[in-house]
């Protein structure tokens, strides 16, 4: 199965996007760079939002990124995941940002494989707040093979 087929098999829906204020995904040479994509879920991890809920929010962000990548590239096939940056709206004592952002990484592993094209570098950071109070924001870089 190809990455595109695996994504569709997981229930991901790919829809055409209308250009907005910022470019959600831009191509530079052999790379696709996404803007930060925010979760539908709002709230602060460690203060009302659980790590498990945050995991789902990060997965939601990555699904949105993949839709933007699809809009730019036309398919998820022929891509390698290079880097993921995850931002977590965190209470001061919350220390499980890495477990939250696993939601984004795990989705990539399911689609591109945990080794090979899905094996990526990653940062997971905590922030005092994120735009509009969202729980998670994620961005990613892909290489076109």
Short mmCIF file of the C-alpha atoms (twelve columns), coordinates in Angstrom:
data_MODEL
# 
_entry.id   MODEL 
# 
loop_
_atom_site.group_PDB 
_atom_site.id 
_atom_site.type_symbol 
_atom_site.label_atom_id 
_atom_site.label_alt_id 
_atom_site.label_comp_id 
_atom_site.label_asym_id 
_atom_site.label_seq_id 
_atom_site.Cartn_x 
_atom_site.Cartn_y 
_atom_site.Cartn_z 
_atom_site.pdbx_PDB_model_num 
ATOM 1   C CA . UNK A 1   0.000   0.000  0.000  1 
ATOM 2   C CA . UNK A 2   1.127   3.527  -0.719 1 
ATOM 3   C CA . UNK A 3   1.112   6.332  1.881  1 
ATOM 4   C CA . UNK A 4   -1.913  7.890  0.165  1 
ATOM 5   C CA . UNK A 5   -3.795  4.590  0.347  1 
ATOM 6   C CA . UNK A 6   -2.848  4.067  4.012  1 
ATOM 7   C CA . UNK A 7   -4.025  7.585  4.886  1 
ATOM 8   C CA . UNK A 8   -7.354  7.057  3.155  1 
ATOM 9   C CA . UNK A 9   -7.654  3.661  4.865  1 
ATOM 10  C CA . UNK A 10  -7.286  5.425  8.213  1 
ATOM 11  C CA . UNK A 11  -10.246 7.630  7.296  1 
ATOM 12  C CA . UNK A 12  -8.350  10.799 6.435  1 
ATOM 13  C CA . UNK A 13  -10.314 12.983 4.038  1 
ATOM 14  C CA . UNK A 14  -8.533  15.167 1.505  1 
ATOM 15  C CA . UNK A 15  -10.404 18.272 0.433  1 
ATOM 16  C CA . UNK A 16  -9.458  21.197 -1.761 1 
ATOM 17  C CA . UNK A 17  -8.543  24.307 0.226  1 
ATOM 18  C CA . UNK A 18  -9.249  27.904 -0.627 1 
ATOM 19  C CA . UNK A 19  -6.139  30.097 -0.375 1 
ATOM 20  C CA . UNK A 20  -6.232  32.319 2.684  1 
ATOM 21  C CA . UNK A 21  -4.157  34.969 4.402  1 
ATOM 22  C CA . UNK A 22  -1.094  32.686 4.664  1 
ATOM 23  C CA . UNK A 23  0.136   29.765 2.605  1 
ATOM 24  C CA . UNK A 24  -0.687  26.559 4.506  1 
ATOM 25  C CA . UNK A 25  2.022   24.633 2.638  1 
ATOM 26  C CA . UNK A 26  4.776   25.968 0.413  1 
ATOM 27  C CA . UNK A 27  7.260   24.213 -1.825 1 
ATOM 28  C CA . UNK A 28  10.906  25.261 -1.737 1 
ATOM 29  C CA . UNK A 29  13.142  23.143 -3.932 1 
ATOM 30  C CA . UNK A 30  12.592  19.506 -2.896 1 
ATOM 31  C CA . UNK A 31  10.855  20.434 0.347  1 
ATOM 32  C CA . UNK A 32  7.288   21.056 1.424  1 
ATOM 33  C CA . UNK A 33  7.030   23.249 4.523  1 
ATOM 34  C CA . UNK A 34  3.739   23.568 6.348  1 
ATOM 35  C CA . UNK A 35  2.491   26.496 8.331  1 
ATOM 36  C CA . UNK A 36  1.485   25.758 11.893 1 
ATOM 37  C CA . UNK A 37  -1.855  23.946 11.919 1 
ATOM 38  C CA . UNK A 38  -3.909  24.226 15.099 1 
ATOM 39  C CA . UNK A 39  -6.117  21.720 16.848 1 
ATOM 40  C CA . UNK A 40  -9.857  22.057 16.978 1 
ATOM 41  C CA . UNK A 41  -9.577  21.404 20.717 1 
ATOM 42  C CA . UNK A 42  -8.955  24.395 22.935 1 
ATOM 43  C CA . UNK A 43  -7.545  24.470 26.439 1 
ATOM 44  C CA . UNK A 44  -4.398  24.028 28.469 1 
ATOM 45  C CA . UNK A 45  -2.641  20.716 28.984 1 
ATOM 46  C CA . UNK A 46  -2.310  19.974 32.677 1 
ATOM 47  C CA . UNK A 47  -5.164  22.345 33.533 1 
ATOM 48  C CA . UNK A 48  -8.325  20.728 32.225 1 
ATOM 49  C CA . UNK A 49  -6.953  18.944 29.144 1 
ATOM 50  C CA . UNK A 50  -5.414  15.497 29.651 1 
ATOM 51  C CA . UNK A 51  -2.345  14.109 27.913 1 
ATOM 52  C CA . UNK A 52  -4.605  11.644 26.073 1 
ATOM 53  C CA . UNK A 53  -6.860  14.442 24.834 1 
ATOM 54  C CA . UNK A 54  -3.770  16.395 23.775 1 
ATOM 55  C CA . UNK A 55  -2.535  13.340 21.861 1 
ATOM 56  C CA . UNK A 56  -5.789  13.390 19.877 1 
ATOM 57  C CA . UNK A 57  -5.423  17.128 19.299 1 
ATOM 58  C CA . UNK A 58  -1.891  16.635 17.911 1 
ATOM 59  C CA . UNK A 59  -3.154  13.875 15.640 1 
ATOM 60  C CA . UNK A 60  -5.877  16.274 14.447 1 
ATOM 61  C CA . UNK A 61  -3.209  18.884 13.642 1 
ATOM 62  C CA . UNK A 62  -1.224  16.382 11.589 1 
ATOM 63  C CA . UNK A 63  -4.322  15.307 9.663  1 
ATOM 64  C CA . UNK A 64  -4.840  18.975 8.742  1 
ATOM 65  C CA . UNK A 65  -1.179  19.306 7.707  1 
ATOM 66  C CA . UNK A 66  -1.472  16.231 5.504  1 
ATOM 67  C CA . UNK A 67  -4.491  17.778 3.798  1 
ATOM 68  C CA . UNK A 68  -2.458  20.936 3.101  1 
ATOM 69  C CA . UNK A 69  0.453   18.847 1.799  1 
ATOM 70  C CA . UNK A 70  -1.972  16.955 -0.425 1 
ATOM 71  C CA . UNK A 71  -3.304  20.263 -1.748 1 
ATOM 72  C CA . UNK A 72  0.227   21.385 -2.663 1 
ATOM 73  C CA . UNK A 73  1.642   18.070 -3.936 1 
ATOM 74  C CA . UNK A 74  -1.493  16.250 -5.123 1 
ATOM 75  C CA . UNK A 75  -0.672  13.065 -3.183 1 
ATOM 76  C CA . UNK A 76  1.113   11.827 -0.079 1 
ATOM 77  C CA . UNK A 77  3.080   9.396  -2.219 1 
ATOM 78  C CA . UNK A 78  6.739   10.120 -2.931 1 
ATOM 79  C CA . UNK A 79  7.335   12.018 0.326  1 
ATOM 80  C CA . UNK A 80  9.704   11.593 3.266  1 
ATOM 81  C CA . UNK A 81  8.941   13.197 6.639  1 
ATOM 82  C CA . UNK A 82  11.920  15.302 7.722  1 
ATOM 83  C CA . UNK A 83  10.941  17.356 10.780 1 
ATOM 84  C CA . UNK A 84  7.967   17.953 13.058 1 
ATOM 85  C CA . UNK A 85  7.606   20.820 15.532 1 
ATOM 86  C CA . UNK A 86  4.874   20.476 18.134 1 
ATOM 87  C CA . UNK A 87  3.731   23.332 20.373 1 
ATOM 88  C CA . UNK A 88  1.640   22.477 23.420 1 
ATOM 89  C CA . UNK A 89  -0.433  24.989 25.388 1 
ATOM 90  C CA . UNK A 90  0.843   23.957 28.821 1 
ATOM 91  C CA . UNK A 91  0.238   24.689 32.474 1 
ATOM 92  C CA . UNK A 92  3.542   25.550 34.218 1 
ATOM 93  C CA . UNK A 93  3.866   22.110 35.842 1 
ATOM 94  C CA . UNK A 94  2.938   20.088 32.724 1 
ATOM 95  C CA . UNK A 95  5.908   18.011 31.481 1 
ATOM 96  C CA . UNK A 96  4.377   15.554 29.001 1 
ATOM 97  C CA . UNK A 97  4.616   17.628 25.816 1 
ATOM 98  C CA . UNK A 98  6.495   14.791 24.114 1 
ATOM 99  C CA . UNK A 99  3.641   12.363 24.824 1 
ATOM 100 C CA . UNK A 100 1.128   14.839 23.392 1 
ATOM 101 C CA . UNK A 101 3.086   15.337 20.163 1 
ATOM 102 C CA . UNK A 102 3.347   11.553 19.789 1 
ATOM 103 C CA . UNK A 103 -0.182  11.911 18.386 1 
ATOM 104 C CA . UNK A 104 1.249   13.696 15.332 1 
ATOM 105 C CA . UNK A 105 4.284   11.418 15.026 1 
ATOM 106 C CA . UNK A 106 2.269   8.221  15.404 1 
ATOM 107 C CA . UNK A 107 -0.046  9.244  12.552 1 
ATOM 108 C CA . UNK A 108 2.984   9.838  10.337 1 
ATOM 109 C CA . UNK A 109 4.399   6.456  11.349 1 
ATOM 110 C CA . UNK A 110 1.099   4.765  10.430 1 
ATOM 111 C CA . UNK A 111 1.112   6.386  6.996  1 
ATOM 112 C CA . UNK A 112 4.799   6.533  6.034  1 
ATOM 113 C CA . UNK A 113 6.196   3.775  8.289  1 
ATOM 114 C CA . UNK A 114 8.035   4.065  11.585 1 
ATOM 115 C CA . UNK A 115 11.330  3.424  9.838  1 
ATOM 116 C CA . UNK A 116 12.277  4.751  6.437  1 
ATOM 117 C CA . UNK A 117 10.181  7.631  5.101  1 
ATOM 118 C CA . UNK A 118 8.231   8.186  8.327  1 
ATOM 119 C CA . UNK A 119 11.253  8.300  10.663 1 
ATOM 120 C CA . UNK A 120 11.634  12.005 11.431 1 
ATOM 121 C CA . UNK A 121 13.349  14.538 13.669 1 
ATOM 122 C CA . UNK A 122 11.045  16.259 16.146 1 
ATOM 123 C CA . UNK A 123 10.755  18.923 18.809 1 
ATOM 124 C CA . UNK A 124 7.939   19.080 21.372 1 
ATOM 125 C CA . UNK A 125 7.730   22.349 23.298 1 
ATOM 126 C CA . UNK A 126 5.469   23.811 25.954 1 
ATOM 127 C CA . UNK A 127 4.069   27.326 25.632 1 
ATOM 128 C CA . UNK A 128 2.219   29.577 28.080 1 
ATOM 129 C CA . UNK A 129 -0.441  30.166 25.422 1 
ATOM 130 C CA . UNK A 130 -1.175  29.510 21.758 1 
ATOM 131 C CA . UNK A 131 -3.277  31.538 19.293 1 
ATOM 132 C CA . UNK A 132 -7.014  31.562 20.066 1 
ATOM 133 C CA . UNK A 133 -6.432  29.285 23.065 1 
ATOM 134 C CA . UNK A 134 -5.906  26.081 21.049 1 
ATOM 135 C CA . UNK A 135 -4.420  23.102 22.862 1 
ATOM 136 C CA . UNK A 136 -1.819  22.186 20.213 1 
ATOM 137 C CA . UNK A 137 -0.150  23.596 17.106 1 
ATOM 138 C CA . UNK A 138 2.051   21.509 14.792 1 
ATOM 139 C CA . UNK A 139 4.154   22.215 11.716 1 
ATOM 140 C CA . UNK A 140 6.132   19.825 9.523  1 
ATOM 141 C CA . UNK A 141 8.694   19.593 6.734  1 
ATOM 142 C CA . UNK A 142 8.583   16.910 4.025  1 
ATOM 143 C CA . UNK A 143 11.079  16.036 1.320  1 
ATOM 144 C CA . UNK A 144 9.863   15.220 -2.185 1 
ATOM 145 C CA . UNK A 145 11.706  12.067 -3.257 1 
# 
